[in-house]
């Protein structure tokens, strides 16, 4: 199943003060409910950052283990999503550091010349594929900023807080990432007019 399809099928995050309070007091059923209510947030973010479902599932387990050990550090129910995003991004970063750098992706070649206008719409499947591939090619910090800002829909202020950087830095990272994604899509997915180089 494609990355975007998996993400779209998941439920959104929930915040229940009573569930968090019960989990803090040692109620395992409450903690399990808390995990189920927030699994989309963690898994979707990890999936978008790693591009690999198995890695995303491993990271999700690690994030919820960290949550279990550190639930007392979450100051309020409203702070839980930001805490989960931050820990997820950090876990993805840790995973990338532990692994050797991946080989550069090989593309099938330049798109064939076409009489079709370069503004031709991509099919939904092509959009998913283009997004998945372009996210993998982004530098880690740009990918995290773009995923949190554009795909998770967080504000620039929230993304800056989660990533431990300034809003100006986040805006710059998101802007650079958007340009790279657009250039990637135009280069490999949109047909070029005949005669263009």
Z-matrix of the N, CA and C atoms (Angstrom, degrees):
N
C 1 1.452
C 2 1.524 1 108.35
N 3 1.307 2 116.42 1 137.23
C 4 1.466 3 121.24 2 -178.03
C 5 1.521 4 110.46 3 -65.50
N 6 1.313 5 114.82 4 149.40
C 7 1.460 6 123.10 5 -178.76
C 8 1.522 7 111.92 6 -51.28
N 9 1.322 8 117.88 7 -50.98
C 10 1.463 9 121.07 8 -176.05
C 11 1.523 10 110.75 9 -65.76
N 12 1.326 11 117.50 10 -36.92
C 13 1.458 12 120.55 11 178.77
C 14 1.521 13 111.06 12 -64.34
N 15 1.327 14 117.18 13 -40.68
C 16 1.469 15 120.98 14 177.62
C 17 1.514 16 109.83 15 -62.50
N 18 1.324 17 116.23 16 -45.74
C 19 1.467 18 121.34 17 -179.14
C 20 1.517 19 110.87 18 -62.75
N 21 1.328 20 117.29 19 -43.80
C 22 1.463 21 120.84 20 -176.93
C 23 1.521 22 112.39 21 -65.70
N 24 1.326 23 117.31 22 -26.46
C 25 1.457 24 121.32 23 -177.28
C 26 1.527 25 113.61 24 -79.93
N 27 1.323 26 117.52 25 -9.16
C 28 1.460 27 120.82 26 -175.12
C 29 1.529 28 111.47 27 -89.63
N 30 1.331 29 114.79 28 153.47
C 31 1.460 30 120.59 29 175.71
C 32 1.515 31 110.21 30 -77.88
N 33 1.335 32 115.94 31 159.72
C 34 1.461 33 121.87 32 178.81
C 35 1.513 34 112.20 33 -82.46
N 36 1.369 35 115.67 34 172.11
C 37 1.460 36 120.43 35 -178.61
C 38 1.514 37 111.98 36 -69.34
N 39 1.295 38 115.74 37 153.72
C 40 1.460 39 122.20 38 177.64
C 41 1.523 40 109.12 39 -126.17
N 42 1.310 41 114.98 40 155.75
C 43 1.458 42 119.98 41 176.42
C 44 1.528 43 107.76 42 -134.27
N 45 1.319 44 117.00 43 113.97
C 46 1.461 45 121.58 44 177.72
C 47 1.517 46 108.15 45 -128.34
N 48 1.323 47 116.48 46 110.32
C 49 1.468 48 119.30 47 -179.38
C 50 1.529 49 112.77 48 -56.81
N 51 1.357 50 117.17 49 -38.98
C 52 1.460 51 119.70 50 -178.27
C 53 1.526 52 111.35 51 -66.35
N 54 1.323 53 117.73 52 -36.55
C 55 1.461 54 121.54 53 178.39
C 56 1.525 55 110.41 54 -67.04
N 57 1.312 56 116.74 55 -43.37
C 58 1.469 57 120.71 56 179.74
C 59 1.522 58 110.29 57 -64.58
N 60 1.329 59 116.79 58 -44.31
C 61 1.467 60 120.48 59 179.75
C 62 1.531 61 110.49 60 -61.70
N 63 1.329 62 116.68 61 -43.11
C 64 1.467 63 120.15 62 179.65
C 65 1.527 64 110.74 63 -65.26
N 66 1.326 65 117.22 64 -41.20
C 67 1.465 66 120.62 65 178.85
C 68 1.520 67 110.60 66 -64.01
N 69 1.335 68 117.13 67 -40.35
C 70 1.466 69 120.52 68 177.87
C 71 1.526 70 111.65 69 -60.79
N 72 1.331 71 115.77 70 -33.47
C 73 1.462 72 119.28 71 -178.24
C 74 1.534 73 112.72 72 -82.23
N 75 1.352 74 116.47 73 2.34
C 76 1.456 75 119.76 74 175.08
C 77 1.515 76 115.30 75 103.08
N 78 1.321 77 118.49 76 5.46
C 79 1.459 78 122.26 77 179.36
C 80 1.535 79 109.09 78 -74.76
N 81 1.336 80 116.54 79 106.29
C 82 1.469 81 120.72 80 -177.07
C 83 1.524 82 112.76 81 -67.40
N 84 1.313 83 117.30 82 -33.05
C 85 1.468 84 120.09 83 177.13
C 86 1.524 85 110.15 84 -64.67
N 87 1.325 86 116.56 85 -38.87
C 88 1.469 87 120.36 86 177.80
C 89 1.526 88 110.21 87 -66.23
N 90 1.329 89 117.08 88 -39.67
C 91 1.461 90 119.56 89 178.42
C 92 1.524 91 110.73 90 -65.51
N 93 1.337 92 116.76 91 -40.15
C 94 1.471 93 120.34 92 177.58
C 95 1.528 94 110.53 93 -62.09
N 96 1.328 95 117.04 94 -40.65
C 97 1.456 96 121.12 95 176.80
C 98 1.528 97 110.39 96 -63.68
N 99 1.311 98 116.56 97 -42.00
C 100 1.463 99 121.68 98 177.81
C 101 1.532 100 110.35 99 -60.05
N 102 1.319 101 116.49 100 -41.05
C 103 1.467 102 120.59 101 177.06
C 104 1.524 103 110.83 102 -63.10
N 105 1.322 104 116.77 103 -48.26
C 106 1.469 105 120.14 104 -179.17
C 107 1.523 106 111.26 105 -61.52
N 108 1.333 107 117.03 106 -38.46
C 109 1.456 108 120.87 107 -177.97
C 110 1.530 109 112.61 108 -70.39
N 111 1.325 110 117.41 109 -22.49
C 112 1.466 111 120.53 110 -175.82
C 113 1.523 112 113.51 111 -117.06
N 114 1.332 113 117.96 112 7.12
C 115 1.451 114 119.59 113 -176.87
C 116 1.521 115 112.70 114 -64.62
N 117 1.318 116 118.06 115 -33.19
C 118 1.461 117 120.61 116 179.42
C 119 1.515 118 110.50 117 -62.43
N 120 1.317 119 117.04 118 -45.88
C 121 1.452 120 121.68 119 -179.32
C 122 1.527 121 110.29 120 -56.89
N 123 1.317 122 116.91 121 -48.73
C 124 1.465 123 121.76 122 -175.91
C 125 1.528 124 110.77 123 -72.53
N 126 1.320 125 117.87 124 -51.26
C 127 1.460 126 120.76 125 -176.16
C 128 1.524 127 111.67 126 -65.36
N 129 1.323 128 117.66 127 -43.08
C 130 1.468 129 120.34 128 -179.86
C 131 1.521 130 110.91 129 -62.45
N 132 1.321 131 116.53 130 -43.52
C 133 1.462 132 119.56 131 179.86
C 134 1.522 133 110.63 132 -65.33
N 135 1.326 134 116.97 133 -46.02
C 136 1.468 135 120.53 134 179.36
C 137 1.523 136 111.09 135 -63.26
N 138 1.316 137 117.10 136 -38.83
C 139 1.462 138 121.47 137 179.99
C 140 1.518 139 110.81 138 -65.08
N 141 1.317 140 115.97 139 -41.94
C 142 1.469 141 119.44 140 179.16
C 143 1.527 142 112.00 141 -69.79
N 144 1.315 143 116.86 142 -32.12
C 145 1.464 144 119.88 143 -179.21
C 146 1.530 145 112.38 144 -80.10
N 147 1.328 146 117.53 145 -33.85
C 148 1.466 147 119.92 146 -177.40
C 149 1.524 148 112.88 147 -97.84
N 150 1.335 149 117.40 148 -29.16
C 151 1.459 150 120.78 149 -176.93
C 152 1.513 151 113.06 150 72.91
N 153 1.333 152 116.90 151 14.68
C 154 1.459 153 120.87 152 -174.89
C 155 1.528 154 108.60 153 -140.21
N 156 1.322 155 117.27 154 120.64
C 157 1.455 156 121.36 155 -175.90
C 158 1.534 157 112.25 156 -62.84
N 159 1.325 158 117.80 157 -42.28
C 160 1.470 159 119.76 158 -179.43
C 161 1.529 160 110.75 159 -62.53
N 162 1.332 161 116.81 160 -43.91
C 163 1.468 162 120.00 161 177.53
C 164 1.524 163 110.51 162 -63.61
N 165 1.327 164 116.20 163 -41.83
C 166 1.466 165 120.11 164 -179.47
C 167 1.529 166 111.16 165 -62.87
N 168 1.327 167 116.77 166 -39.13
C 169 1.461 168 120.02 167 177.72
C 170 1.523 169 111.11 168 -66.63
N 171 1.327 170 117.33 169 -41.30
C 172 1.472 171 120.68 170 176.53
C 173 1.526 172 110.85 171 -61.98
N 174 1.309 173 116.02 172 -43.37
C 175 1.467 174 120.42 173 179.60
C 176 1.517 175 110.02 174 -64.59
N 177 1.327 176 117.66 175 -40.70
C 178 1.466 177 120.76 176 178.36
C 179 1.524 178 110.81 177 -58.89
N 180 1.324 179 116.16 178 -44.20
C 181 1.470 180 119.11 179 177.82
C 182 1.523 181 110.76 180 -60.66
N 183 1.318 182 115.75 181 -43.49
C 184 1.464 183 120.35 182 179.92
C 185 1.532 184 111.03 183 -63.41
N 186 1.322 185 117.00 184 -42.15
C 187 1.472 186 121.09 185 -179.34
C 188 1.526 187 110.15 186 -62.90
N 189 1.326 188 117.43 187 -44.28
C 190 1.466 189 119.17 188 -178.68
C 191 1.533 190 111.92 189 -72.37
N 192 1.316 191 117.03 190 -28.33
C 193 1.460 192 119.44 191 172.48
C 194 1.532 193 109.86 192 -65.47
N 195 1.327 194 116.01 193 -43.61
C 196 1.470 195 120.15 194 176.63
C 197 1.526 196 111.00 195 -62.85
N 198 1.341 197 116.18 196 -38.71
C 199 1.462 198 119.55 197 178.25
C 200 1.523 199 110.08 198 -62.54
N 201 1.325 200 116.87 199 -44.49
C 202 1.454 201 120.84 200 -179.88
C 203 1.531 202 110.96 201 -58.78
N 204 1.323 203 115.55 202 -43.93
C 205 1.463 204 120.17 203 -179.27
C 206 1.529 205 113.02 204 -71.95
N 207 1.341 206 117.25 205 -26.06
C 208 1.464 207 121.09 206 -171.97
C 209 1.521 208 113.94 207 -121.57
N 210 1.321 209 117.95 208 20.82
C 211 1.462 210 120.65 209 -176.27
C 212 1.524 211 111.96 210 -57.61
N 213 1.319 212 117.00 211 -32.05
C 214 1.460 213 120.37 212 178.41
C 215 1.514 214 113.54 213 -65.42
N 216 1.328 215 117.74 214 -18.86
C 217 1.467 216 121.75 215 -179.86
C 218 1.526 217 112.39 216 -81.48
N 219 1.324 218 117.12 217 -15.24
C 220 1.461 219 120.45 218 178.09
C 221 1.524 220 106.41 219 -79.22
N 222 1.311 221 116.29 220 108.09
C 223 1.460 222 122.15 221 -170.50
C 224 1.527 223 114.07 222 -66.45
N 225 1.320 224 117.13 223 -36.36
C 226 1.469 225 119.95 224 -178.79
C 227 1.522 226 108.86 225 -148.45
N 228 1.332 227 117.09 226 160.21
C 229 1.466 228 119.36 227 178.30
C 230 1.529 229 112.36 228 -57.01
N 231 1.338 230 116.73 229 -35.68
C 232 1.461 231 120.34 230 179.56
C 233 1.518 232 113.16 231 -67.44
N 234 1.330 233 117.46 232 -20.50
C 235 1.465 234 121.47 233 -179.47
C 236 1.528 235 112.17 234 -84.75
N 237 1.333 236 117.27 235 -12.25
C 238 1.464 237 120.15 236 -175.72
C 239 1.530 238 113.23 237 -60.95
N 240 1.336 239 120.77 238 -48.50
C 241 1.473 240 118.36 239 -179.34
C 242 1.529 241 112.83 240 -58.57
N 243 1.323 242 118.10 241 -43.91
C 244 1.468 243 120.19 242 179.14
C 245 1.524 244 110.36 243 -62.21
N 246 1.328 245 116.79 244 -40.07
C 247 1.469 246 121.05 245 178.97
C 248 1.524 247 109.62 246 -62.87
N 249 1.336 248 116.72 247 -44.75
C 250 1.460 249 120.79 248 -179.95
C 251 1.527 250 111.82 249 -64.14
N 252 1.342 251 117.18 250 -42.33
C 253 1.467 252 119.97 251 177.14
C 254 1.527 253 110.32 252 -59.54
N 255 1.325 254 116.67 253 -48.30
C 256 1.470 255 121.36 254 -177.13
C 257 1.534 256 110.71 255 -60.59
N 258 1.318 257 117.00 256 -46.38
C 259 1.466 258 120.47 257 -179.30
C 260 1.531 259 110.52 258 -66.81
N 261 1.318 260 117.78 259 -37.14
C 262 1.467 261 121.27 260 178.31
C 263 1.526 262 110.80 261 -64.30
N 264 1.331 263 116.75 262 -47.41
C 265 1.466 264 120.55 263 178.68
C 266 1.523 265 109.94 264 -60.11
N 267 1.326 266 116.95 265 -43.73
C 268 1.467 267 120.83 266 179.81
C 269 1.533 268 111.53 267 -64.32
N 270 1.331 269 117.18 268 -40.13
C 271 1.469 270 120.55 269 179.16
C 272 1.528 271 110.52 270 -65.44
N 273 1.327 272 117.54 271 -38.49
C 274 1.470 273 120.70 272 176.72
C 275 1.527 274 110.03 273 -65.17
N 276 1.315 275 116.30 274 -41.23
C 277 1.468 276 120.95 275 177.62
C 278 1.534 277 110.21 276 -61.59
N 279 1.329 278 116.70 277 -45.07
C 280 1.466 279 121.15 278 178.89
C 281 1.530 280 111.22 279 -60.35
N 282 1.335 281 116.46 280 -41.46
C 283 1.461 282 120.77 281 179.39
C 284 1.525 283 110.60 282 -61.94
N 285 1.315 284 117.08 283 -43.83
C 286 1.469 285 120.81 284 -179.86
C 287 1.523 286 111.55 285 -65.15
N 288 1.318 287 117.24 286 -35.46
C 289 1.473 288 120.54 287 179.43
C 290 1.525 289 111.30 288 -68.99
N 291 1.321 290 116.95 289 -33.97
C 292 1.470 291 120.64 290 -177.98
C 293 1.523 292 112.24 291 -74.74
N 294 1.323 293 117.30 292 -20.31
C 295 1.454 294 121.30 293 -176.10
C 296 1.517 295 110.79 294 -101.07
N 297 1.321 296 115.89 295 151.03
C 298 1.475 297 117.52 296 173.53
C 299 1.523 298 109.28 297 -67.10
N 300 1.308 299 115.57 298 155.50
C 301 1.469 300 120.22 299 -179.80
C 302 1.525 301 109.36 300 -60.21
N 303 1.342 302 117.15 301 135.35
C 304 1.465 303 119.55 302 179.64
C 305 1.520 304 110.84 303 -70.42
N 306 1.309 305 114.58 304 154.81
C 307 1.458 306 120.05 305 175.02
C 308 1.529 307 108.10 306 -67.08
N 309 1.321 308 117.66 307 144.75
C 310 1.461 309 119.13 308 177.01
C 311 1.521 310 110.28 309 -59.14
N 312 1.330 311 115.81 310 142.22
C 313 1.456 312 119.86 311 179.97
C 314 1.519 313 109.65 312 -70.82
N 315 1.313 314 115.14 313 137.62
C 316 1.448 315 118.63 314 176.48
C 317 1.514 316 108.26 315 -94.64
N 318 1.292 317 115.66 316 135.24
C 319 1.452 318 120.54 317 178.13
C 320 1.529 319 107.73 318 -95.83
N 321 1.290 320 115.76 319 154.81
C 322 1.454 321 120.70 320 -177.60
C 323 1.524 322 111.65 321 -69.18
N 324 1.291 323 118.18 322 -6.08
C 325 1.454 324 121.66 323 -179.17
C 326 1.510 325 110.13 324 122.33
N 327 1.286 326 114.85 325 174.94
C 328 1.453 327 120.41 326 179.57
C 329 1.525 328 109.26 327 -65.76
N 330 1.337 329 117.09 328 147.39
C 331 1.461 330 118.58 329 176.88
C 332 1.522 331 110.61 330 -65.27
N 333 1.295 332 114.89 331 147.94
C 334 1.456 333 119.15 332 179.77
C 335 1.520 334 110.03 333 -67.33
N 336 1.323 335 116.15 334 147.07
C 337 1.464 336 120.79 335 177.33
C 338 1.522 337 108.24 336 -64.42
N 339 1.317 338 115.39 337 148.30
C 340 1.455 339 119.32 338 -176.45
C 341 1.508 340 110.09 339 -149.69
N 342 1.320 341 116.52 340 153.82
C 343 1.459 342 120.84 341 174.96
C 344 1.516 343 111.30 342 -79.97
N 345 1.329 344 116.54 343 -9.42
C 346 1.464 345 120.28 344 -177.17
C 347 1.515 346 109.82 345 -69.62
N 348 1.297 347 115.83 346 148.09
C 349 1.463 348 121.97 347 178.63
C 350 1.521 349 109.65 348 -65.89
N 351 1.346 350 117.98 349 143.33
C 352 1.462 351 122.13 350 -179.12
C 353 1.519 352 112.21 351 -65.23
N 354 1.308 353 118.06 352 -12.91
C 355 1.463 354 121.48 353 179.43
C 356 1.528 355 112.50 354 -87.48
N 357 1.334 356 117.43 355 6.61
C 358 1.452 357 121.78 356 -179.80
C 359 1.516 358 110.55 357 -54.27
N 360 1.299 359 115.51 358 134.21
C 361 1.462 360 120.31 359 -178.87
C 362 1.518 361 110.95 360 -69.34
N 363 1.322 362 113.90 361 146.16
C 364 1.457 363 119.59 362 173.21
C 365 1.518 364 108.67 363 -87.17
N 366 1.328 365 116.50 364 148.09
C 367 1.455 366 118.89 365 173.44
C 368 1.524 367 108.06 366 -69.26
N 369 1.300 368 116.22 367 165.01
C 370 1.468 369 120.17 368 179.96
C 371 1.526 370 110.96 369 -60.40
N 372 1.304 371 117.99 370 -41.15
C 373 1.465 372 121.09 371 179.51
C 374 1.525 373 110.42 372 -64.70
N 375 1.331 374 116.87 373 -40.32
C 376 1.465 375 119.86 374 177.95
C 377 1.522 376 111.00 375 -65.55
N 378 1.338 377 116.94 376 -37.31
C 379 1.471 378 120.23 377 177.98
C 380 1.522 379 110.61 378 -62.46
N 381 1.329 380 115.62 379 -44.75
C 382 1.471 381 119.84 380 178.47
C 383 1.523 382 110.53 381 -60.62
N 384 1.313 383 116.11 382 -46.88
C 385 1.458 384 120.69 383 -179.33
C 386 1.523 385 110.80 384 -62.94
N 387 1.318 386 116.67 385 -43.48
C 388 1.469 387 120.59 386 179.87
C 389 1.519 388 110.71 387 -62.25
N 390 1.336 389 117.06 388 -43.15
C 391 1.458 390 120.40 389 179.91
C 392 1.521 391 110.94 390 -65.01
N 393 1.321 392 117.30 391 -46.18
C 394 1.463 393 120.97 392 179.99
C 395 1.526 394 111.18 393 -59.02
N 396 1.313 395 116.12 394 -46.66
C 397 1.467 396 119.80 395 -177.89
C 398 1.522 397 111.32 396 -68.62
N 399 1.318 398 116.99 397 -42.77
C 400 1.463 399 119.17 398 -177.59
C 401 1.524 400 111.32 399 -67.56
N 402 1.327 401 118.20 400 -35.63
C 403 1.469 402 120.15 401 177.13
C 404 1.524 403 111.18 402 -62.11
N 405 1.322 404 116.82 403 -38.51
C 406 1.469 405 120.33 404 -179.91
C 407 1.524 406 112.33 405 -64.11
N 408 1.318 407 116.20 406 -27.61
C 409 1.461 408 120.24 407 -176.01
C 410 1.528 409 113.28 408 -87.15
N 411 1.320 410 117.61 409 -12.70
C 412 1.461 411 119.99 410 -178.33
C 413 1.523 412 111.32 411 -74.96
N 414 1.330 413 117.36 412 147.45
C 415 1.467 414 119.55 413 170.81
C 416 1.528 415 109.20 414 -59.72
N 417 1.302 416 116.28 415 151.81
C 418 1.465 417 122.40 416 -172.63
C 419 1.530 418 113.62 417 -53.39
N 420 1.322 419 117.92 418 -47.04
C 421 1.466 420 120.50 419 -176.69
C 422 1.526 421 111.73 420 -67.48
N 423 1.323 422 116.83 421 -39.65
C 424 1.466 423 120.29 422 177.57
C 425 1.522 424 110.46 423 -66.40
N 426 1.341 425 116.41 424 -40.97
C 427 1.465 426 120.23 425 179.04
C 428 1.523 427 110.70 426 -61.01
N 429 1.339 428 116.78 427 -46.78
C 430 1.468 429 120.20 428 -179.35
C 431 1.519 430 110.73 429 -61.66
N 432 1.332 431 117.36 430 -44.98
C 433 1.466 432 120.71 431 -179.52
C 434 1.527 433 110.82 432 -62.79
N 435 1.333 434 117.17 433 -44.39
C 436 1.464 435 120.96 434 -178.76
C 437 1.524 436 111.55 435 -66.78
N 438 1.322 437 117.36 436 -43.99
C 439 1.467 438 120.88 437 -179.90
C 440 1.526 439 110.00 438 -61.16
N 441 1.324 440 117.11 439 -48.58
C 442 1.468 441 119.68 440 -177.74
C 443 1.525 442 111.66 441 -67.68
N 444 1.327 443 117.65 442 -40.40
C 445 1.471 444 120.59 443 -175.85
C 446 1.524 445 112.20 444 -77.81
N 447 1.319 446 117.12 445 -53.07
C 448 1.466 447 120.17 446 -171.91
C 449 1.526 448 113.94 447 -91.74
N 450 1.313 449 118.24 448 -37.37
C 451 1.464 450 119.32 449 -176.62
C 452 1.520 451 112.58 450 -90.82
N 453 1.323 452 117.35 451 -36.93
C 454 1.462 453 120.51 452 177.07
C 455 1.531 454 111.60 453 -88.55
N 456 1.328 455 117.24 454 -15.94
C 457 1.461 456 121.14 455 174.78
C 458 1.519 457 115.46 456 77.31
N 459 1.326 458 117.47 457 22.46
C 460 1.466 459 120.12 458 179.32
C 461 1.520 460 110.37 459 -79.38
N 462 1.313 461 116.23 460 156.68
C 463 1.462 462 120.07 461 176.69
C 464 1.522 463 109.56 462 -72.84
N 465 1.322 464 115.49 463 160.27
C 466 1.466 465 120.27 464 177.45
C 467 1.519 466 110.22 465 -60.05
N 468 1.316 467 117.02 466 -38.50
C 469 1.468 468 121.54 467 178.72
C 470 1.533 469 110.65 468 -61.61
N 471 1.336 470 116.71 469 -45.64
C 472 1.467 471 120.27 470 179.67
C 473 1.528 472 111.39 471 -64.95
N 474 1.334 473 116.64 472 -41.33
C 475 1.467 474 120.07 473 179.64
C 476 1.526 475 109.99 474 -62.48
N 477 1.341 476 116.28 475 -42.42
C 478 1.468 477 120.29 476 179.10
C 479 1.526 478 110.66 477 -60.93
N 480 1.318 479 116.24 478 -42.28
C 481 1.468 480 120.49 479 179.41
C 482 1.535 481 110.70 480 -64.47
N 483 1.319 482 117.03 481 -44.29
C 484 1.460 483 121.62 482 -178.78
C 485 1.533 484 111.22 483 -64.61
N 486 1.331 485 116.20 484 -42.12
C 487 1.462 486 120.25 485 -176.38
C 488 1.526 487 112.84 486 -87.47
N 489 1.330 488 116.77 487 -5.42
C 490 1.460 489 120.22 488 178.83
C 491 1.512 490 112.74 489 68.50
N 492 1.326 491 116.71 490 38.18
C 493 1.460 492 120.45 491 179.70
C 494 1.522 493 109.51 492 -134.97
N 495 1.308 494 116.69 493 179.67
C 496 1.459 495 120.63 494 -179.37
C 497 1.527 496 110.45 495 -84.02
N 498 1.319 497 116.01 496 161.01
C 499 1.460 498 120.10 497 177.02
C 500 1.522 499 110.62 498 -63.39
N 501 1.332 500 117.18 499 -37.09
C 502 1.468 501 120.86 500 179.04
C 503 1.531 502 110.12 501 -61.85
N 504 1.324 503 116.78 502 -41.29
C 505 1.464 504 120.43 503 178.75
C 506 1.520 505 110.42 504 -64.32
N 507 1.327 506 116.91 505 -43.10
C 508 1.472 507 120.41 506 178.97
C 509 1.523 508 110.14 507 -62.58
N 510 1.334 509 117.49 508 -45.41
C 511 1.470 510 119.72 509 179.11
C 512 1.528 511 110.65 510 -58.98
N 513 1.324 512 116.66 511 -41.18
C 514 1.460 513 121.03 512 179.34
C 515 1.529 514 110.72 513 -65.47
N 516 1.328 515 117.09 514 -45.64
C 517 1.470 516 120.74 515 -179.90
C 518 1.518 517 111.20 516 -62.87
N 519 1.332 518 116.81 517 -43.33
C 520 1.470 519 120.36 518 179.88
C 521 1.521 520 110.04 519 -65.03
N 522 1.329 521 116.69 520 -42.62
C 523 1.464 522 120.63 521 179.96
C 524 1.527 523 111.05 522 -61.76
N 525 1.328 524 117.18 523 -47.24
C 526 1.464 525 120.85 524 178.43
C 527 1.528 526 110.76 525 -61.68
N 528 1.327 527 116.58 526 -42.60
C 529 1.464 528 120.61 527 -179.31
C 530 1.522 529 110.73 528 -63.90
N 531 1.320 530 117.45 529 -41.76
C 532 1.470 531 120.31 530 179.53
C 533 1.521 532 110.82 531 -61.59
N 534 1.334 533 116.75 532 -43.36
C 535 1.465 534 120.74 533 179.30
C 536 1.522 535 110.02 534 -62.01
N 537 1.337 536 117.23 535 -43.85
C 538 1.465 537 120.73 536 -179.49
C 539 1.526 538 111.47 537 -65.09
N 540 1.334 539 116.94 538 -40.82
C 541 1.466 540 120.23 539 178.01
C 542 1.526 541 109.66 540 -63.98
N 543 1.335 542 116.67 541 -46.51
C 544 1.473 543 120.38 542 179.46
C 545 1.523 544 110.80 543 -59.74
N 546 1.340 545 116.74 544 -46.30
C 547 1.464 546 120.36 545 -179.71
C 548 1.525 547 111.21 546 -62.25
N 549 1.333 548 116.80 547 -40.46
C 550 1.455 549 121.14 548 178.73
C 551 1.530 550 110.26 549 -61.75
N 552 1.331 551 116.11 550 -47.26
C 553 1.463 552 120.70 551 -178.84
C 554 1.525 553 110.39 552 -63.02
N 555 1.320 554 116.04 553 -44.16
C 556 1.467 555 118.90 554 -179.64
C 557 1.522 556 111.53 555 -64.46
N 558 1.324 557 116.14 556 -37.17
C 559 1.460 558 119.80 557 -176.67
C 560 1.526 559 112.38 558 -73.35
N 561 1.323 560 117.43 559 -43.05
C 562 1.457 561 119.91 560 -170.97
C 563 1.525 562 115.62 561 -107.81
N 564 1.310 563 117.89 562 -12.72
C 565 1.462 564 118.07 563 -175.02
C 566 1.514 565 114.08 564 -121.34
N 567 1.310 566 119.00 565 -26.07
C 568 1.454 567 119.62 566 179.46
C 569 1.520 568 109.30 567 -95.80
N 570 1.327 569 117.28 568 130.99
C 571 1.461 570 118.96 569 178.96
C 572 1.528 571 110.01 570 -65.92
N 573 1.312 572 115.64 571 146.99
C 574 1.473 573 121.08 572 178.20
C 575 1.516 574 109.68 573 -96.94
N 576 1.304 575 114.36 574 154.00
C 577 1.467 576 118.86 575 175.33
C 578 1.524 577 108.95 576 -68.31
N 579 1.288 578 115.73 577 146.31
C 580 1.456 579 120.52 578 179.34
C 581 1.535 580 109.32 579 -59.99
N 582 1.317 581 115.34 580 132.02
C 583 1.459 582 119.65 581 178.13
C 584 1.511 583 114.04 582 96.21
N 585 1.350 584 118.76 583 -11.68
C 586 1.464 585 119.80 584 176.98
C 587 1.511 586 108.86 585 -81.41
N 588 1.329 587 116.82 586 150.57
C 589 1.465 588 119.09 587 178.25
C 590 1.482 589 111.04 588 -99.13
